[in-house]
Amino acid sequence: MVFTCRGEKDPIEFRHLECDEVTEANVQMKTVPFREVGPSFSMCFRRDKMAAADLFKEACKKPKVQNLDKKRDNKNKYTNSLGETNAKVFIQQ
């Protein structure tokens, strides 16, 4: 895999290459034959500015964590279409 970035504004290039034959003569002449074998794509940064303060604050909000005891109590419970609460019980064999 080869990652290349030539400059600050140029895209980052991702290439997947394979080397067929490596001989001492090729290595000394620095002409090792590569062929492209896998996925290859280019990535570029589109956003390099911070969002507005209120939007950034909303994006960084974390959901409230439930109490672990309550979470364990509600584990494997579900409600069917009639509104009945059912649960799965696991018993060791």
Wavefront OBJ file of the C-alpha trace (Angstrom):
o trace
v 0.000 0.000 0.000
v 1.305 3.419 -0.913
v 0.024 6.720 0.479
v 1.180 9.831 -1.365
v 0.627 13.501 -0.636
v 2.501 15.901 -2.893
v 1.436 19.207 -1.401
v -0.866 20.932 1.015
v -3.752 21.419 -1.451
v -3.237 18.178 -3.444
v -5.276 15.074 -2.621
v -3.898 12.123 -0.659
v -3.542 9.206 -3.055
v -3.993 5.589 -1.924
v -2.593 2.872 -4.182
v -2.302 -0.891 -3.688
v 0.712 -2.231 -5.607
v 2.387 -5.612 -6.042
v 5.958 -6.378 -7.000
v 6.379 -9.352 -9.353
v 10.083 -9.898 -9.827
v 12.754 -8.435 -7.602
v 16.309 -9.026 -8.739
v 19.537 -7.479 -7.544
v 19.991 -5.747 -10.882
v 16.552 -4.077 -10.602
v 17.206 -2.993 -7.037
v 20.607 -1.531 -7.866
v 19.163 0.349 -10.858
v 16.125 1.380 -8.748
v 13.689 0.091 -11.383
v 11.602 -2.455 -9.491
v 8.481 -3.340 -11.542
v 5.202 -2.693 -9.721
v 1.674 -3.357 -10.897
v -1.577 -2.071 -9.454
v -3.614 -4.908 -7.940
v -6.221 -3.543 -5.610
v -8.321 -0.577 -4.706
v -6.977 2.855 -5.459
v -8.531 6.200 -4.679
v -7.754 9.815 -3.867
v -8.935 11.731 -0.808
v -9.013 15.463 -0.272
v -10.004 17.628 2.674
v -13.129 19.610 1.988
v -13.662 21.223 5.361
v -10.878 22.919 7.219
v -12.857 25.459 9.247
v -14.541 25.101 12.613
v -18.328 25.233 12.792
v -20.211 28.040 14.488
v -20.098 27.889 18.296
v -23.728 26.845 18.787
v -23.578 24.187 16.057
v -20.284 22.825 17.427
v -21.740 22.643 20.935
v -24.774 20.709 19.669
v -22.581 18.296 17.705
v -20.437 17.544 20.758
v -23.354 16.643 23.039
v -23.202 13.179 24.552
v -26.363 11.250 25.380
v -27.211 10.709 29.028
v -26.003 7.358 30.300
v -28.654 5.280 32.016
v -28.067 3.886 35.446
v -26.404 0.478 35.000
v -28.842 -1.201 37.432
v -31.831 0.001 35.390
v -30.102 -1.066 32.204
v -29.600 -4.575 33.579
v -33.240 -4.751 34.687
v -34.485 -3.918 31.179
v -32.174 -6.356 29.443
v -33.842 -8.836 27.046
v -37.271 -7.220 27.420
v -39.410 -6.212 24.475
v -42.973 -5.100 23.804
v -45.089 -6.797 21.134
v -47.697 -5.184 18.878
v -50.461 -5.672 21.475
v -48.501 -3.759 24.123
v -47.600 -6.814 26.180
v -44.140 -6.885 27.704
v -42.235 -10.108 27.113
v -38.739 -11.135 28.110
v -36.226 -13.828 27.288
v -34.823 -15.895 30.123
v -31.507 -17.671 29.777
v -30.783 -20.677 31.988
v -27.443 -22.449 32.095
v -27.610 -26.084 31.072
l 1 2 3 4 5 6 7 8 9 10 11 12 13 14 15 16 17 18 19 20 21 22 23 24 25 26 27 28 29 30 31 32 33 34 35 36 37 38 39 40 41 42 43 44 45 46 47 48 49 50 51 52 53 54 55 56 57 58 59 60 61 62 63 64 65 66 67 68 69 70 71 72 73 74 75 76 77 78 79 80 81 82 83 84 85 86 87 88 89 90 91 92 93
